[in-house]
Amino acid sequence: MTLKKLADEAVAELQTALSGVAVSEELKQQMSKIVERTLIKTVQQTGQAHRTATQACCGAEADLAHKINEQVERANVALIANLMALR
């Protein structure tokens, strides 16, 4: 599932939850930005948790932990760029 589709589904669920309330295009955009920021925070927190786990499990092999960390960082940067493109 693409991030755009995930954000759109979240906004659709919010609209359903707000049934009976007029939802303007501006409100939809605000909700979409809220979902986007939430996804970005989640990715950042998950990345930090993975880095911590990598360092804990590979402490003796610091070079391996460093390589894994670099790869995770690159993936996080790409994911956050993708999320930012949702705007």
PDB file of N, CA, C and O in Angstrom:
ATOM      1  N   MET A   1       0.842  -1.168   0.000  1.00  0.00           N
ATOM      2  CA  MET A   1       0.000   0.000   0.000  1.00  0.00           C
ATOM      3  C   MET A   1       0.897   1.244   0.000  1.00  0.00           C
ATOM      4  O   MET A   1       1.846   1.338   0.779  1.00  0.00           O
ATOM      5  N   THR A   2       0.587   2.176  -0.868  1.00  0.00           N
ATOM      6  CA  THR A   2       1.383   3.396  -0.936  1.00  0.00           C
ATOM      7  C   THR A   2       1.027   4.307   0.232  1.00  0.00           C
ATOM      8  O   THR A   2      -0.048   4.202   0.822  1.00  0.00           O
ATOM      9  N   LEU A   3       1.959   5.204   0.552  1.00  0.00           N
ATOM     10  CA  LEU A   3       1.725   6.132   1.654  1.00  0.00           C
ATOM     11  C   LEU A   3       0.571   7.077   1.335  1.00  0.00           C
ATOM     12  O   LEU A   3      -0.214   7.423   2.218  1.00  0.00           O
ATOM     13  N   LYS A   4       0.468   7.491   0.086  1.00  0.00           N
ATOM     14  CA  LYS A   4      -0.621   8.369  -0.332  1.00  0.00           C
ATOM     15  C   LYS A   4      -1.967   7.685  -0.097  1.00  0.00           C
ATOM     16  O   LYS A   4      -2.900   8.294   0.427  1.00  0.00           O
ATOM     17  N   LYS A   5      -2.054   6.431  -0.484  1.00  0.00           N
ATOM     18  CA  LYS A   5      -3.296   5.686  -0.304  1.00  0.00           C
ATOM     19  C   LYS A   5      -3.594   5.523   1.184  1.00  0.00           C
ATOM     20  O   LYS A   5      -4.747   5.641   1.601  1.00  0.00           O
ATOM     21  N   LEU A   6      -2.571   5.256   1.981  1.00  0.00           N
ATOM     22  CA  LEU A   6      -2.749   5.119   3.421  1.00  0.00           C
ATOM     23  C   LEU A   6      -3.271   6.421   4.033  1.00  0.00           C
ATOM     24  O   LEU A   6      -4.192   6.401   4.849  1.00  0.00           O
ATOM     25  N   ALA A   7      -2.681   7.550   3.637  1.00  0.00           N
ATOM     26  CA  ALA A   7      -3.133   8.852   4.141  1.00  0.00           C
ATOM     27  C   ALA A   7      -4.562   9.135   3.690  1.00  0.00           C
ATOM     28  O   ALA A   7      -5.376   9.629   4.471  1.00  0.00           O
ATOM     29  N   ASP A   8      -4.869   8.825   2.432  1.00  0.00           N
ATOM     30  CA  ASP A   8      -6.224   9.045   1.911  1.00  0.00           C
ATOM     31  C   ASP A   8      -7.252   8.202   2.672  1.00  0.00           C
ATOM     32  O   ASP A   8      -8.347   8.671   2.979  1.00  0.00           O
ATOM     33  N   GLU A   9      -6.888   6.968   2.969  1.00  0.00           N
ATOM     34  CA  GLU A   9      -7.794   6.096   3.725  1.00  0.00           C
ATOM     35  C   GLU A   9      -8.017   6.641   5.132  1.00  0.00           C
ATOM     36  O   GLU A   9      -9.131   6.591   5.654  1.00  0.00           O
ATOM     37  N   ALA A  10      -6.959   7.156   5.739  1.00  0.00           N
ATOM     38  CA  ALA A  10      -7.095   7.730   7.074  1.00  0.00           C
ATOM     39  C   ALA A  10      -8.030   8.939   7.048  1.00  0.00           C
ATOM     40  O   ALA A  10      -8.869   9.094   7.935  1.00  0.00           O
ATOM     41  N   VAL A  11      -7.891   9.784   6.048  1.00  0.00           N
ATOM     42  CA  VAL A  11      -8.767  10.947   5.914  1.00  0.00           C
ATOM     43  C   VAL A  11     -10.204  10.489   5.675  1.00  0.00           C
ATOM     44  O   VAL A  11     -11.136  11.062   6.238  1.00  0.00           O
ATOM     45  N   ALA A  12     -10.389   9.472   4.854  1.00  0.00           N
ATOM     46  CA  ALA A  12     -11.737   8.942   4.601  1.00  0.00           C
ATOM     47  C   ALA A  12     -12.359   8.416   5.895  1.00  0.00           C
ATOM     48  O   ALA A  12     -13.550   8.616   6.137  1.00  0.00           O
ATOM     49  N   GLU A  13     -11.562   7.749   6.723  1.00  0.00           N
ATOM     50  CA  GLU A  13     -12.066   7.254   8.003  1.00  0.00           C
ATOM     51  C   GLU A  13     -12.427   8.416   8.926  1.00  0.00           C
ATOM     52  O   GLU A  13     -13.424   8.360   9.646  1.00  0.00           O
ATOM     53  N   LEU A  14     -11.615   9.460   8.899  1.00  0.00           N
ATOM     54  CA  LEU A  14     -11.928  10.646   9.697  1.00  0.00           C
ATOM     55  C   LEU A  14     -13.239  11.271   9.227  1.00  0.00           C
ATOM     56  O   LEU A  14     -14.054  11.698  10.045  1.00  0.00           O
ATOM     57  N   GLN A  15     -13.443  11.324   7.912  1.00  0.00           N
ATOM     58  CA  GLN A  15     -14.693  11.869   7.365  1.00  0.00           C
ATOM     59  C   GLN A  15     -15.885  11.036   7.830  1.00  0.00           C
ATOM     60  O   GLN A  15     -16.931  11.583   8.177  1.00  0.00           O
ATOM     61  N   THR A  16     -15.727   9.728   7.837  1.00  0.00           N
ATOM     62  CA  THR A  16     -16.804   8.846   8.291  1.00  0.00           C
ATOM     63  C   THR A  16     -17.099   9.107   9.767  1.00  0.00           C
ATOM     64  O   THR A  16     -18.256   9.154  10.185  1.00  0.00           O
ATOM     65  N   ALA A  17     -16.024   9.275  10.548  1.00  0.00           N
ATOM     66  CA  ALA A  17     -16.197   9.544  11.973  1.00  0.00           C
ATOM     67  C   ALA A  17     -16.899  10.884  12.193  1.00  0.00           C
ATOM     68  O   ALA A  17     -17.597  11.070  13.190  1.00  0.00           O
ATOM     69  N   LEU A  18     -16.712  11.797  11.270  1.00  0.00           N
ATOM     70  CA  LEU A  18     -17.327  13.121  11.369  1.00  0.00           C
ATOM     71  C   LEU A  18     -18.607  13.216  10.541  1.00  0.00           C
ATOM     72  O   LEU A  18     -19.021  14.309  10.154  1.00  0.00           O
ATOM     73  N   SER A  19     -19.235  12.065  10.271  1.00  0.00           N
ATOM     74  CA  SER A  19     -20.438  12.087   9.438  1.00  0.00           C
ATOM     75  C   SER A  19     -21.476  13.012  10.056  1.00  0.00           C
ATOM     76  O   SER A  19     -21.656  13.043  11.273  1.00  0.00           O
ATOM     77  N   GLY A  20     -22.136  13.744   9.219  1.00  0.00           N
ATOM     78  CA  GLY A  20     -23.106  14.719   9.676  1.00  0.00           C
ATOM     79  C   GLY A  20     -22.504  16.103   9.833  1.00  0.00           C
ATOM     80  O   GLY A  20     -23.216  17.084  10.047  1.00  0.00           O
ATOM     81  N   VAL A  21     -21.168  16.171   9.724  1.00  0.00           N
ATOM     82  CA  VAL A  21     -20.474  17.456   9.810  1.00  0.00           C
ATOM     83  C   VAL A  21     -19.969  17.780   8.413  1.00  0.00           C
ATOM     84  O   VAL A  21     -19.348  16.946   7.754  1.00  0.00           O
ATOM     85  N   ALA A  22     -20.241  18.995   7.973  1.00  0.00           N
ATOM     86  CA  ALA A  22     -19.770  19.398   6.650  1.00  0.00           C
ATOM     87  C   ALA A  22     -18.240  19.465   6.671  1.00  0.00           C
ATOM     88  O   ALA A  22     -17.649  20.183   7.478  1.00  0.00           O
ATOM     89  N   VAL A  23     -17.612  18.705   5.771  1.00  0.00           N
ATOM     90  CA  VAL A  23     -16.149  18.661   5.701  1.00  0.00           C
ATOM     91  C   VAL A  23     -15.723  19.394   4.431  1.00  0.00           C
ATOM     92  O   VAL A  23     -15.922  18.907   3.318  1.00  0.00           O
ATOM     93  N   SER A  24     -15.143  20.555   4.618  1.00  0.00           N
ATOM     94  CA  SER A  24     -14.697  21.356   3.478  1.00  0.00           C
ATOM     95  C   SER A  24     -13.384  20.810   2.935  1.00  0.00           C
ATOM     96  O   SER A  24     -12.719  19.993   3.571  1.00  0.00           O
ATOM     97  N   GLU A  25     -13.030  21.276   1.759  1.00  0.00           N
ATOM     98  CA  GLU A  25     -11.754  20.866   1.155  1.00  0.00           C
ATOM     99  C   GLU A  25     -10.590  21.315   2.036  1.00  0.00           C
ATOM    100  O   GLU A  25      -9.592  20.604   2.162  1.00  0.00           O
ATOM    101  N   GLU A  26     -10.717  22.481   2.638  1.00  0.00           N
ATOM    102  CA  GLU A  26      -9.670  22.994   3.532  1.00  0.00           C
ATOM    103  C   GLU A  26      -9.500  22.078   4.748  1.00  0.00           C
ATOM    104  O   GLU A  26      -8.377  21.789   5.163  1.00  0.00           O
ATOM    105  N   LEU A  27     -10.614  21.628   5.309  1.00  0.00           N
ATOM    106  CA  LEU A  27     -10.556  20.721   6.456  1.00  0.00           C
ATOM    107  C   LEU A  27      -9.934  19.387   6.053  1.00  0.00           C
ATOM    108  O   LEU A  27      -9.151  18.811   6.810  1.00  0.00           O
ATOM    109  N   LYS A  28     -10.280  18.895   4.864  1.00  0.00           N
ATOM    110  CA  LYS A  28      -9.680  17.651   4.368  1.00  0.00           C
ATOM    111  C   LYS A  28      -8.165  17.798   4.269  1.00  0.00           C
ATOM    112  O   LYS A  28      -7.427  16.886   4.642  1.00  0.00           O
ATOM    113  N   GLN A  29      -7.696  18.948   3.766  1.00  0.00           N
ATOM    114  CA  GLN A  29      -6.258  19.180   3.647  1.00  0.00           C
ATOM    115  C   GLN A  29      -5.602  19.246   5.018  1.00  0.00           C
ATOM    116  O   GLN A  29      -4.498  18.732   5.202  1.00  0.00           O
ATOM    117  N   GLN A  30      -6.267  19.870   5.980  1.00  0.00           N
ATOM    118  CA  GLN A  30      -5.730  19.936   7.337  1.00  0.00           C
ATOM    119  C   GLN A  30      -5.618  18.530   7.934  1.00  0.00           C
ATOM    120  O   GLN A  30      -4.618  18.192   8.567  1.00  0.00           O
ATOM    121  N   MET A  31      -6.656  17.720   7.726  1.00  0.00           N
ATOM    122  CA  MET A  31      -6.626  16.354   8.237  1.00  0.00           C
ATOM    123  C   MET A  31      -5.506  15.559   7.577  1.00  0.00           C
ATOM    124  O   MET A  31      -4.821  14.777   8.236  1.00  0.00           O
ATOM    125  N   SER A  32      -5.324  15.758   6.287  1.00  0.00           N
ATOM    126  CA  SER A  32      -4.271  15.063   5.560  1.00  0.00           C
ATOM    127  C   SER A  32      -2.894  15.442   6.110  1.00  0.00           C
ATOM    128  O   SER A  32      -2.023  14.583   6.248  1.00  0.00           O
ATOM    129  N   LYS A  33      -2.699  16.713   6.422  1.00  0.00           N
ATOM    130  CA  LYS A  33      -1.424  17.157   6.986  1.00  0.00           C
ATOM    131  C   LYS A  33      -1.199  16.568   8.373  1.00  0.00           C
ATOM    132  O   LYS A  33      -0.069  16.238   8.732  1.00  0.00           O
ATOM    133  N   ILE A  34      -2.259  16.435   9.146  1.00  0.00           N
ATOM    134  CA  ILE A  34      -2.150  15.821  10.468  1.00  0.00           C
ATOM    135  C   ILE A  34      -1.722  14.366  10.323  1.00  0.00           C
ATOM    136  O   ILE A  34      -0.846  13.897  11.050  1.00  0.00           O
ATOM    137  N   VAL A  35      -2.331  13.661   9.396  1.00  0.00           N
ATOM    138  CA  VAL A  35      -1.984  12.261   9.155  1.00  0.00           C
ATOM    139  C   VAL A  35      -0.523  12.174   8.692  1.00  0.00           C
ATOM    140  O   VAL A  35       0.226  11.308   9.144  1.00  0.00           O
ATOM    141  N   GLU A  36      -0.131  13.068   7.801  1.00  0.00           N
ATOM    142  CA  GLU A  36       1.245  13.078   7.289  1.00  0.00           C
ATOM    143  C   GLU A  36       2.241  13.292   8.422  1.00  0.00           C
ATOM    144  O   GLU A  36       3.226  12.561   8.527  1.00  0.00           O
ATOM    145  N   ARG A  37       1.993  14.287   9.269  1.00  0.00           N
ATOM    146  CA  ARG A  37       2.913  14.553  10.385  1.00  0.00           C
ATOM    147  C   ARG A  37       2.987  13.362  11.325  1.00  0.00           C
ATOM    148  O   ARG A  37       4.056  13.032  11.839  1.00  0.00           O
ATOM    149  N   THR A  38       1.849  12.719  11.548  1.00  0.00           N
ATOM    150  CA  THR A  38       1.822  11.539  12.416  1.00  0.00           C
ATOM    151  C   THR A  38       2.653  10.404  11.824  1.00  0.00           C
ATOM    152  O   THR A  38       3.395   9.732  12.541  1.00  0.00           O
ATOM    153  N   LEU A  39       2.527  10.192  10.513  1.00  0.00           N
ATOM    154  CA  LEU A  39       3.315   9.150   9.862  1.00  0.00           C
ATOM    155  C   LEU A  39       4.808   9.459   9.946  1.00  0.00           C
ATOM    156  O   LEU A  39       5.612   8.559  10.190  1.00  0.00           O
ATOM    157  N   ILE A  40       5.180  10.705   9.748  1.00  0.00           N
ATOM    158  CA  ILE A  40       6.589  11.095   9.815  1.00  0.00           C
ATOM    159  C   ILE A  40       7.134  10.864  11.217  1.00  0.00           C
ATOM    160  O   ILE A  40       8.224  10.314  11.376  1.00  0.00           O
ATOM    161  N   LYS A  41       6.383  11.282  12.240  1.00  0.00           N
ATOM    162  CA  LYS A  41       6.833  11.064  13.618  1.00  0.00           C
ATOM    163  C   LYS A  41       6.996   9.582  13.911  1.00  0.00           C
ATOM    164  O   LYS A  41       7.952   9.170  14.568  1.00  0.00           O
ATOM    165  N   THR A  42       6.061   8.788  13.421  1.00  0.00           N
ATOM    166  CA  THR A  42       6.125   7.346  13.639  1.00  0.00           C
ATOM    167  C   THR A  42       7.367   6.749  12.993  1.00  0.00           C
ATOM    168  O   THR A  42       8.042   5.915  13.595  1.00  0.00           O
ATOM    169  N   VAL A  43       7.670   7.172  11.773  1.00  0.00           N
ATOM    170  CA  VAL A  43       8.860   6.679  11.078  1.00  0.00           C
ATOM    171  C   VAL A  43      10.116   7.070  11.850  1.00  0.00           C
ATOM    172  O   VAL A  43      11.028   6.259  12.009  1.00  0.00           O
ATOM    173  N   GLN A  44      10.164   8.308  12.327  1.00  0.00           N
ATOM    174  CA  GLN A  44      11.337   8.764  13.061  1.00  0.00           C
ATOM    175  C   GLN A  44      11.511   7.992  14.366  1.00  0.00           C
ATOM    176  O   GLN A  44      12.624   7.592  14.708  1.00  0.00           O
ATOM    177  N   GLN A  45      10.421   7.782  15.093  1.00  0.00           N
ATOM    178  CA  GLN A  45      10.502   7.043  16.351  1.00  0.00           C
ATOM    179  C   GLN A  45      10.882   5.589  16.120  1.00  0.00           C
ATOM    180  O   GLN A  45      11.662   5.015  16.881  1.00  0.00           O
ATOM    181  N   THR A  46      10.329   4.996  15.067  1.00  0.00           N
ATOM    182  CA  THR A  46      10.666   3.609  14.738  1.00  0.00           C
ATOM    183  C   THR A  46      12.135   3.498  14.345  1.00  0.00           C
ATOM    184  O   THR A  46      12.822   2.560  14.749  1.00  0.00           O
ATOM    185  N   GLY A  47      12.614   4.455  13.559  1.00  0.00           N
ATOM    186  CA  GLY A  47      14.019   4.459  13.171  1.00  0.00           C
ATOM    187  C   GLY A  47      14.935   4.548  14.372  1.00  0.00           C
ATOM    188  O   GLY A  47      15.946   3.850  14.437  1.00  0.00           O
ATOM    189  N   GLN A  48      14.588   5.405  15.328  1.00  0.00           N
ATOM    190  CA  GLN A  48      15.402   5.531  16.540  1.00  0.00           C
ATOM    191  C   GLN A  48      15.396   4.228  17.323  1.00  0.00           C
ATOM    192  O   GLN A  48      16.434   3.802  17.830  1.00  0.00           O
ATOM    193  N   ALA A  49      14.241   3.596  17.424  1.00  0.00           N
ATOM    194  CA  ALA A  49      14.157   2.319  18.131  1.00  0.00           C
ATOM    195  C   ALA A  49      15.016   1.254  17.453  1.00  0.00           C
ATOM    196  O   ALA A  49      15.662   0.452  18.127  1.00  0.00           O
ATOM    197  N   HIS A  50      15.024   1.248  16.114  1.00  0.00           N
ATOM    198  CA  HIS A  50      15.829   0.276  15.381  1.00  0.00           C
ATOM    199  C   HIS A  50      17.318   0.543  15.570  1.00  0.00           C
ATOM    200  O   HIS A  50      18.106  -0.393  15.708  1.00  0.00           O
ATOM    201  N   ARG A  51      17.708   1.826  15.577  1.00  0.00           N
ATOM    202  CA  ARG A  51      19.118   2.156  15.793  1.00  0.00           C
ATOM    203  C   ARG A  51      19.574   1.707  17.178  1.00  0.00           C
ATOM    204  O   ARG A  51      20.664   1.158  17.338  1.00  0.00           O
ATOM    205  N   THR A  52      18.733   1.947  18.168  1.00  0.00           N
ATOM    206  CA  THR A  52      19.064   1.547  19.532  1.00  0.00           C
ATOM    207  C   THR A  52      19.199   0.030  19.624  1.00  0.00           C
ATOM    208  O   THR A  52      20.129  -0.483  20.248  1.00  0.00           O
ATOM    209  N   ALA A  53      18.271  -0.676  19.003  1.00  0.00           N
ATOM    210  CA  ALA A  53      18.325  -2.144  19.022  1.00  0.00           C
ATOM    211  C   ALA A  53      19.553  -2.659  18.289  1.00  0.00           C
ATOM    212  O   ALA A  53      20.188  -3.617  18.730  1.00  0.00           O
ATOM    213  N   THR A  54      19.888  -2.028  17.176  1.00  0.00           N
ATOM    214  CA  THR A  54      21.057  -2.439  16.401  1.00  0.00           C
ATOM    215  C   THR A  54      22.320  -2.271  17.222  1.00  0.00           C
ATOM    216  O   THR A  54      23.176  -3.156  17.237  1.00  0.00           O
ATOM    217  N   GLN A  55      22.443  -1.153  17.900  1.00  0.00           N
ATOM    218  CA  GLN A  55      23.626  -0.908  18.708  1.00  0.00           C
ATOM    219  C   GLN A  55      23.690  -1.863  19.886  1.00  0.00           C
ATOM    220  O   GLN A  55      24.777  -2.293  20.271  1.00  0.00           O
ATOM    221  N   ALA A  56      22.544  -2.204  20.466  1.00  0.00           N
ATOM    222  CA  ALA A  56      22.518  -3.116  21.604  1.00  0.00           C
ATOM    223  C   ALA A  56      22.896  -4.538  21.195  1.00  0.00           C
ATOM    224  O   ALA A  56      23.633  -5.213  21.913  1.00  0.00           O
ATOM    225  N   CYS A  57      22.400  -4.997  20.052  1.00  0.00           N
ATOM    226  CA  CYS A  57      22.658  -6.382  19.661  1.00  0.00           C
ATOM    227  C   CYS A  57      24.000  -6.554  18.963  1.00  0.00           C
ATOM    228  O   CYS A  57      24.559  -7.651  18.959  1.00  0.00           O
ATOM    229  N   CYS A  58      24.514  -5.498  18.382  1.00  0.00           N
ATOM    230  CA  CYS A  58      25.759  -5.605  17.628  1.00  0.00           C
ATOM    231  C   CYS A  58      26.879  -4.797  18.278  1.00  0.00           C
ATOM    232  O   CYS A  58      27.829  -4.403  17.602  1.00  0.00           O
ATOM    233  N   GLY A  59      26.776  -4.548  19.578  1.00  0.00           N
ATOM    234  CA  GLY A  59      27.760  -3.724  20.270  1.00  0.00           C
ATOM    235  C   GLY A  59      29.189  -4.183  20.046  1.00  0.00           C
ATOM    236  O   GLY A  59      30.087  -3.364  19.846  1.00  0.00           O
ATOM    237  N   ALA A  60      29.400  -5.485  20.079  1.00  0.00           N
ATOM    238  CA  ALA A  60      30.752  -6.027  19.912  1.00  0.00           C
ATOM    239  C   ALA A  60      31.236  -5.874  18.474  1.00  0.00           C
ATOM    240  O   ALA A  60      32.439  -5.816  18.220  1.00  0.00           O
ATOM    241  N   GLU A  61      30.317  -5.811  17.559  1.00  0.00           N
ATOM    242  CA  GLU A  61      30.657  -5.660  16.149  1.00  0.00           C
ATOM    243  C   GLU A  61      30.197  -4.281  15.688  1.00  0.00           C
ATOM    244  O   GLU A  61      29.265  -4.155  14.893  1.00  0.00           O
ATOM    245  N   ALA A  62      30.855  -3.268  16.193  1.00  0.00           N
ATOM    246  CA  ALA A  62      30.438  -1.888  15.947  1.00  0.00           C
ATOM    247  C   ALA A  62      30.398  -1.549  14.463  1.00  0.00           C
ATOM    248  O   ALA A  62      29.545  -0.771  14.036  1.00  0.00           O
ATOM    249  N   ASP A  63      31.298  -2.113  13.670  1.00  0.00           N
ATOM    250  CA  ASP A  63      31.311  -1.815  12.236  1.00  0.00           C
ATOM    251  C   ASP A  63      30.032  -2.305  11.573  1.00  0.00           C
ATOM    252  O   ASP A  63      29.450  -1.601  10.749  1.00  0.00           O
ATOM    253  N   LEU A  64      29.595  -3.502  11.927  1.00  0.00           N
ATOM    254  CA  LEU A  64      28.354  -4.049  11.374  1.00  0.00           C
ATOM    255  C   LEU A  64      27.167  -3.191  11.804  1.00  0.00           C
ATOM    256  O   LEU A  64      26.296  -2.889  10.988  1.00  0.00           O
ATOM    257  N   ALA A  65      27.125  -2.801  13.062  1.00  0.00           N
ATOM    258  CA  ALA A  65      26.048  -1.954  13.564  1.00  0.00           C
ATOM    259  C   ALA A  65      26.035  -0.622  12.815  1.00  0.00           C
ATOM    260  O   ALA A  65      24.971  -0.106  12.476  1.00  0.00           O
ATOM    261  N   HIS A  66      27.212  -0.075  12.562  1.00  0.00           N
ATOM    262  CA  HIS A  66      27.314   1.195  11.846  1.00  0.00           C
ATOM    263  C   HIS A  66      26.774   1.055  10.417  1.00  0.00           C
ATOM    264  O   HIS A  66      26.056   1.932   9.938  1.00  0.00           O
ATOM    265  N   LYS A  67      27.113  -0.031   9.745  1.00  0.00           N
ATOM    266  CA  LYS A  67      26.633  -0.255   8.379  1.00  0.00           C
ATOM    267  C   LYS A  67      25.109  -0.409   8.352  1.00  0.00           C
ATOM    268  O   LYS A  67      24.436   0.140   7.480  1.00  0.00           O
ATOM    269  N   ILE A  68      24.582  -1.159   9.310  1.00  0.00           N
ATOM    270  CA  ILE A  68      23.131  -1.335   9.375  1.00  0.00           C
ATOM    271  C   ILE A  68      22.462   0.008   9.638  1.00  0.00           C
ATOM    272  O   ILE A  68      21.446   0.339   9.027  1.00  0.00           O
ATOM    273  N   ASN A  69      23.044   0.777  10.555  1.00  0.00           N
ATOM    274  CA  ASN A  69      22.491   2.089  10.887  1.00  0.00           C
ATOM    275  C   ASN A  69      22.468   3.003   9.670  1.00  0.00           C
ATOM    276  O   ASN A  69      21.482   3.706   9.445  1.00  0.00           O
ATOM    277  N   GLU A  70      23.538   3.004   8.883  1.00  0.00           N
ATOM    278  CA  GLU A  70      23.579   3.842   7.676  1.00  0.00           C
ATOM    279  C   GLU A  70      22.482   3.455   6.692  1.00  0.00           C
ATOM    280  O   GLU A  70      21.837   4.314   6.092  1.00  0.00           O
ATOM    281  N   GLN A  71      22.282   2.154   6.537  1.00  0.00           N
ATOM    282  CA  GLN A  71      21.259   1.688   5.600  1.00  0.00           C
ATOM    283  C   GLN A  71      19.857   2.068   6.086  1.00  0.00           C
ATOM    284  O   GLN A  71      19.004   2.466   5.292  1.00  0.00           O
ATOM    285  N   VAL A  72      19.630   1.944   7.379  1.00  0.00           N
ATOM    286  CA  VAL A  72      18.336   2.324   7.946  1.00  0.00           C
ATOM    287  C   VAL A  72      18.115   3.827   7.783  1.00  0.00           C
ATOM    288  O   VAL A  72      17.010   4.260   7.456  1.00  0.00           O
ATOM    289  N   GLU A  73      19.151   4.616   8.006  1.00  0.00           N
ATOM    290  CA  GLU A  73      19.048   6.069   7.843  1.00  0.00           C
ATOM    291  C   GLU A  73      18.664   6.446   6.407  1.00  0.00           C
ATOM    292  O   GLU A  73      17.810   7.306   6.193  1.00  0.00           O
ATOM    293  N   ARG A  74      19.299   5.798   5.433  1.00  0.00           N
ATOM    294  CA  ARG A  74      18.981   6.069   4.027  1.00  0.00           C
ATOM    295  C   ARG A  74      17.523   5.721   3.732  1.00  0.00           C
ATOM    296  O   ARG A  74      16.827   6.467   3.045  1.00  0.00           O
ATOM    297  N   ALA A  75      17.069   4.587   4.254  1.00  0.00           N
ATOM    298  CA  ALA A  75      15.679   4.185   4.039  1.00  0.00           C
ATOM    299  C   ALA A  75      14.724   5.182   4.693  1.00  0.00           C
ATOM    300  O   ALA A  75      13.684   5.508   4.120  1.00  0.00           O
ATOM    301  N   ASN A  76      15.065   5.669   5.886  1.00  0.00           N
ATOM    302  CA  ASN A  76      14.225   6.650   6.572  1.00  0.00           C
ATOM    303  C   ASN A  76      14.159   7.960   5.807  1.00  0.00           C
ATOM    304  O   ASN A  76      13.088   8.555   5.690  1.00  0.00           O
ATOM    305  N   VAL A  77      15.290   8.416   5.285  1.00  0.00           N
ATOM    306  CA  VAL A  77      15.310   9.657   4.508  1.00  0.00           C
ATOM    307  C   VAL A  77      14.416   9.520   3.280  1.00  0.00           C
ATOM    308  O   VAL A  77      13.659  10.434   2.953  1.00  0.00           O
ATOM    309  N   ALA A  78      14.503   8.381   2.603  1.00  0.00           N
ATOM    310  CA  ALA A  78      13.664   8.151   1.421  1.00  0.00           C
ATOM    311  C   ALA A  78      12.181   8.112   1.803  1.00  0.00           C
ATOM    312  O   ALA A  78      11.342   8.671   1.097  1.00  0.00           O
ATOM    313  N   LEU A  79      11.866   7.458   2.910  1.00  0.00           N
ATOM    314  CA  LEU A  79      10.472   7.359   3.337  1.00  0.00           C
ATOM    315  C   LEU A  79       9.920   8.720   3.718  1.00  0.00           C
ATOM    316  O   LEU A  79       8.795   9.056   3.349  1.00  0.00           O
ATOM    317  N   ILE A  80      10.698   9.511   4.453  1.00  0.00           N
ATOM    318  CA  ILE A  80      10.241  10.834   4.857  1.00  0.00           C
ATOM    319  C   ILE A  80      10.071  11.733   3.626  1.00  0.00           C
ATOM    320  O   ILE A  80       9.130  12.524   3.564  1.00  0.00           O
ATOM    321  N   ALA A  81      10.972  11.615   2.653  1.00  0.00           N
ATOM    322  CA  ALA A  81      10.818  12.382   1.412  1.00  0.00           C
ATOM    323  C   ALA A  81       9.521  11.995   0.706  1.00  0.00           C
ATOM    324  O   ALA A  81       8.821  12.849   0.162  1.00  0.00           O
ATOM    325  N   ASN A  82       9.213  10.719   0.719  1.00  0.00           N
ATOM    326  CA  ASN A  82       7.975  10.233   0.116  1.00  0.00           C
ATOM    327  C   ASN A  82       6.770  10.805   0.852  1.00  0.00           C
ATOM    328  O   ASN A  82       5.790  11.211   0.228  1.00  0.00           O
ATOM    329  N   LEU A  83       6.846  10.836   2.176  1.00  0.00           N
ATOM    330  CA  LEU A  83       5.749  11.393   2.968  1.00  0.00           C
ATOM    331  C   LEU A  83       5.582  12.877   2.686  1.00  0.00           C
ATOM    332  O   LEU A  83       4.459  13.369   2.571  1.00  0.00           O
ATOM    333  N   MET A  84       6.689  13.587   2.574  1.00  0.00           N
ATOM    334  CA  MET A  84       6.633  15.017   2.314  1.00  0.00           C
ATOM    335  C   MET A  84       6.028  15.293   0.942  1.00  0.00           C
ATOM    336  O   MET A  84       5.421  16.343   0.732  1.00  0.00           O
ATOM    337  N   ALA A  85       6.189  14.363   0.011  1.00  0.00           N
ATOM    338  CA  ALA A  85       5.634  14.521  -1.334  1.00  0.00           C
ATOM    339  C   ALA A  85       4.109  14.425  -1.335  1.00  0.00           C
ATOM    340  O   ALA A  85       3.465  14.804  -2.313  1.00  0.00           O
ATOM    341  N   LEU A  86       3.533  13.924  -0.250  1.00  0.00           N
ATOM    342  CA  LEU A  86       2.076  13.830  -0.161  1.00  0.00           C
ATOM    343  C   LEU A  86       1.426  15.198  -0.134  1.00  0.00           C
ATOM    344  O   LEU A  86       0.246  15.335  -0.455  1.00  0.00           O
ATOM    345  N   ARG A  87       2.185  16.207   0.245  1.00  0.00           N
ATOM    346  CA  ARG A  87       1.631  17.553   0.343  1.00  0.00           C
ATOM    347  C   ARG A  87       1.213  17.972  -1.008  1.00  0.00           C
ATOM    348  O   ARG A  87       0.711  19.083  -1.183  1.00  0.00           O
TER     349      ARG A  87
END
